[in-house]
Amino acid sequence: MNVGTEWLVDAEGCSAEALRDIETIRRVCDRVIRDLALQVVGEPQWHQFPQPGGVTGVYLLTESHLACHTYPETGIATFNLYCCKTRPEWRWEERLTELLCATRVRVRFAARGDDPGYQLIEDKVISDRALFEAKVSDLTGTREVAGR
């Protein structure tokens, strides 16, 4: 039985300045929450690491959680979103390119639960939209966009 979907997102080549700015990262998370109509429980928790470090944030959701971690020294931001309810696709590549200046975004997602047909697909480039749509319909997959 499927009990949710989990997205693991790695954005690379991001602006170090954006990754150090807690307000920028908060805006990214708030946009995910708003666009997917997620419900936040309580206040999100944020931690700003000493300069030149990044930030970590966690949102408790009625649907589960959203967490993010940034690494300005390497230009990487990671996001983990778990939802127990089906949600539409969020355009991670477009949004993280726009908001964090990411040059490469990798999205992995997996159906969670005791599904005997479940299998995590190995990381690979999915550039064909039809192939991607087929993977989404199976509720497992990976996609990567490079060089935007």
C-alpha positions in Angstrom: 0.0 0.0 0.0 1.4 3.4 -1.0 1.6 5.8 2.0 3.1 8.7 0.3 5.7 10.2 -2.1 9.2 11.5 -1.1 11.2 13.9 -3.2 15.0 14.2 -2.8 16.3 17.2 -4.6 19.9 18.3 -5.1 20.6 21.7 -6.7 24.2 22.3 -7.8 26.0 25.4 -9.1 23.9 27.6 -6.9 24.8 31.2 -5.9 26.9 31.0 -2.7 25.3 34.3 -1.6 21.8 32.9 -2.0 22.7 29.8 -0.1 24.0 31.8 2.9 20.8 34.0 2.9 18.2 32.5 5.3 15.5 34.7 3.8 16.2 33.5 0.3 16.0 29.9 1.3 12.9 30.5 3.4 11.2 32.0 0.3 12.1 28.9 -1.7 10.5 26.7 0.9 7.5 29.0 1.3 6.9 28.8 -2.4 7.0 25.0 -2.4 4.4 25.0 0.4 2.2 27.6 -1.2 2.3 26.1 -4.7 1.5 22.6 -3.4 -1.1 23.8 -0.9 0.7 22.1 2.0 -0.3 22.8 5.6 2.4 23.9 8.0 2.1 22.8 11.7 3.6 25.3 14.1 6.6 27.5 13.1 9.4 26.3 10.8 12.8 25.8 12.5 15.8 27.5 11.0 19.5 27.5 11.8 22.1 29.9 10.3 25.6 28.5 10.4 28.5 30.8 11.1 29.9 32.6 8.0 30.7 31.4 5.5 28.2 28.6 6.3 24.7 27.9 5.0 21.3 27.3 6.5 19.2 24.4 7.6 15.4 24.6 7.8 12.6 22.2 8.7 8.9 22.5 8.3 6.5 20.1 10.0 3.5 19.6 7.7 0.2 17.9 8.2 1.3 15.9 5.1 4.7 15.1 6.7 7.8 17.4 6.3 10.0 19.6 4.2 13.7 20.0 5.0 16.5 21.9 3.4 20.2 22.2 3.8 22.6 24.6 2.0 26.3 24.3 1.4 27.6 27.7 0.0 31.2 26.4 0.0 30.2 23.8 -2.7 27.2 25.6 -4.3 24.8 22.9 -3.3 21.3 23.0 -1.8 19.4 19.9 -0.8 15.7 19.5 -0.2 13.6 16.6 1.1 9.8 16.7 0.8 7.6 13.9 2.0 3.9 14.0 1.5 1.4 11.3 2.5 -1.1 12.8 0.0 -0.7 12.8 -3.7 0.6 16.2 -4.9 1.1 17.6 -8.4 4.6 17.9 -9.9 6.5 21.0 -8.6 8.9 22.4 -11.2 12.0 22.0 -9.0 14.4 22.6 -11.9 12.8 25.8 -13.1 12.2 27.2 -9.6 15.7 26.4 -8.2 17.3 27.8 -11.4 15.3 31.0 -11.0 15.6 31.4 -7.2 19.1 30.0 -6.5 20.8 30.3 -9.9 21.2 26.5 -9.9 23.0 25.1 -13.0 22.0 21.5 -12.4 19.1 20.1 -10.5 18.5 16.4 -9.8 15.1 15.2 -8.5 14.6 11.7 -7.2 11.3 10.6 -6.0 9.9 7.4 -4.6 6.6 5.9 -3.6 6.7 5.0 0.1 5.1 2.1 1.8 4.7 -1.6 1.5 4.2 -1.7 -2.3 5.4 -5.0 -3.7 5.9 -3.4 -7.1 8.1 -0.6 -5.7 11.6 -0.1 -7.0 13.8 2.9 -6.9 15.1 3.8 -10.3 18.9 4.4 -10.4 20.0 8.0 -11.0 20.0 8.7 -14.7 19.3 11.6 -17.0 15.7 11.8 -18.1 15.6 14.4 -20.9 12.6 13.0 -22.8 9.4 14.4 -21.3 7.3 11.4 -22.3 9.7 9.1 -20.5 9.5 11.4 -17.5 5.7 11.4 -17.5 5.7 7.6 -17.6 8.0 7.5 -14.6 5.8 9.9 -12.7 2.7 7.8 -13.3 4.6 4.9 -11.8 5.3 7.1 -8.7 9.0 6.4 -8.8 11.8 8.0 -10.8 14.7 10.3 -11.2 15.2 13.3 -13.5 18.1 15.6 -14.1 18.5 18.9 -15.8 21.9 20.3 -16.6 23.4 23.5 -17.8 20.5 26.0 -17.6 
